[in-house]
């Protein structure tokens, strides 16, 4: 897994700093991984839209106002931002529940002991 970050100006918004995170996994280096783990084709409008929505939400809710002084500091904060996104942030597609709230509310089916 590789993480790449950059800090600089964001020409689209005029903001003085932006963070881009690119996470890639080589399936040949992960035991049991296959090249076709995505639910949508790579580079399809659907997968691009989901990725862009996630990045825009993270940028709006977490990166804006965060301490972006160094790349190392940004990398330390990313797990907390993603944790907030899955545990606290409401999602419109989930009736404004967080993903964790939504999963807890789903009935458990198909489980046998």
PyMOL commands that set and color helices and strands:
alter all, ss='L'
color gray80, all
select helices_A, chain A and resi 27-29+45-63+71-87+92-94+99-105
alter helices_A, ss='H'
color red, helices_A
select strands_A, chain A and resi 2-4+22-24
alter strands_A, ss='S'
color yellow, strands_A
deselect
rebuild
show_as cartoon
